[in-house]
Amino acid sequence: MSLQSLALIENWPVPTAAAAVVRADGTVLGTHGPVGHRFPLASVTKPLAAYAVLVAYEEGAVELDEPAGPPGSTVRHLLAHTSGLAFDEHRVTSAPGERRLYSNAGFEVLGDHVAKATDISFFEYARQAVMEPLGMDSTSLDGSPAKDGVSTVADLVRFAAEVQAPRLLDPRTVAEAMTVQYPGTKGVLPGYGHQNPNDWGLGFEIRGAKSPHWTGRSSSPRTFGHFGQSGTFLWVDPDAGAACVALTDRAFGPWAIEAWTPFTDAVLAELRG
């Protein structure tokens, strides 16, 4: 089976784009574009970093509810963007658990916390914990664990299959990561404005009832994933039984808001059909 809907990326106003859809068992239902091309991920780095943090949790290096970040904040708060840290600076703007303040700084604190706990750089820990066992040889998390990842569609397909049918983590841990943390918390979804509630799991954004949103109008509320300011996204729709990865080399903007939702709806319609 090769999904015709993936060819819609040809119409996107971007220099380079690649996309793929994968089932939980690793079956790739279709690809389009240069799946081996390395793209900057921007914030699609965060789910990879979060997965490494969850491996550290299962290995006993960190606990989800141990202190990390600002006073009163925990590893869980940092993963769920409720630590109170500002977007891109290490400045506290609210009490932990109060608001969903999307924070790159929070993920940088997380990386430092795991590095200190494991006595190994976060980049190297993530490589050994996630990338190496999944065969993601073209992926690098060097730099900020919030936004400096580089990867390929071919590698992220492996990650998307893992998240749907975990081998590196206990499925219960992954289920927790896809469950809304601090329900009812409101906040701004970058690029899409104020959302009430602004649902988030542990490192993964949860679609819920958000509107507008970067996924499809027909995406299930259980859909989770992430998009990046470099024009990238990864979503998993448990109701559709599939995940989709799309990477480009044009910064997120109005073009993406216009293109991504009909693209996802077309993919989901073809999966259902």
URPEVEN-V525153 format. One record per pair of residues at least 24 apart in sequence whose C-alpha atoms are under 7 Angstrom apart, sorted by sequence separation. I is the first residue (numbers start at 1). GAP is how many residues later the second one is. D is the distance in whole Angstrom. If there is no record, write none. Layout:
BEGIN
{{I,GAP,D} {I,GAP,D}}
END
This chain:
BEGIN
{{72,24,6} {134,24,6} {177,24,5} {178,24,7} {6,25,7} {7,25,6} {177,25,4} {3,26,6} {6,26,6} {178,26,7} {2,27,6} {3,27,5} {177,27,7} {1,28,6} {2,28,4} {78,28,5} {1,29,7} {50,29,7} {78,29,7} {78,32,7} {111,34,6} {75,35,7} {108,36,6} {108,37,6} {107,38,6} {108,38,6} {107,39,5} {69,40,6} {104,42,5} {214,43,6} {217,44,7} {68,45,7} {215,45,7} {216,45,4} {178,46,7} {214,46,6} {215,46,5} {216,46,6} {214,47,6} {218,47,6} {216,48,5} {217,48,7} {215,49,6} {216,49,5} {62,55,7} {61,56,6} {61,57,6} {53,61,7} {52,74,5} {55,74,7} {49,77,7} {52,77,6} {52,78,6} {160,83,6} {97,85,7} {100,85,6} {99,86,6} {100,86,6} {101,86,6} {98,87,7} {99,87,6} {100,87,5} {99,88,6} {157,88,7} {156,89,7} {153,92,6} {153,93,7} {153,94,7} {49,96,6} {100,98,7} {46,99,6} {45,100,6} {46,100,5} {45,101,6} {46,101,7} {80,101,6} {45,102,5} {43,103,6} {45,103,7} {43,104,5} {45,104,5} {42,105,4} {41,106,7} {42,106,6} {41,107,7} {42,107,6} {41,108,5} {40,109,6} {41,109,5} {40,110,4} {41,110,7} {39,111,6} {40,111,7} {38,112,6} {39,112,6} {38,113,5} {39,113,6} {38,114,5} {55,114,7} {37,115,6} {36,116,5} {35,117,6} {36,117,7} {35,118,5} {36,118,6} {35,119,5} {80,120,6} {80,121,6} {80,122,5} {79,123,5} {80,123,6} {79,124,5} {76,126,7} {26,132,7} {20,133,7} {19,134,6} {18,135,7} {22,135,6} {26,135,5} {25,136,6} {24,137,5} {23,138,6} {22,139,7} {24,140,5} {25,140,7} {24,141,5} {50,152,7} {50,153,5} {47,156,5} {46,157,6} {47,157,6} {44,182,6} {44,183,6} {43,184,6} {44,184,5} {43,185,4} {42,186,5} {43,186,7} {41,187,6} {42,187,6} {42,188,5} {44,188,7} {41,189,6} {44,189,6} {40,190,7} {41,191,6} {39,208,7} {39,209,7} {39,210,7} {24,217,7} {23,218,6} {24,218,6} {23,219,5} {22,220,6} {23,220,6} {21,221,7} {22,221,5} {21,222,6} {22,222,7} {21,223,4} {20,224,6} {21,224,7} {20,225,5} {19,226,5} {20,226,7} {19,227,4} {18,228,6} {19,228,6} {18,229,6} {17,230,6} {18,230,7} {17,231,4} {16,232,6} {17,232,7} {16,233,6} {14,234,7} {15,234,7} {14,235,7} {14,236,6} {12,247,7} {8,255,7} {5,261,6} {6,261,7} {5,262,5}}
END
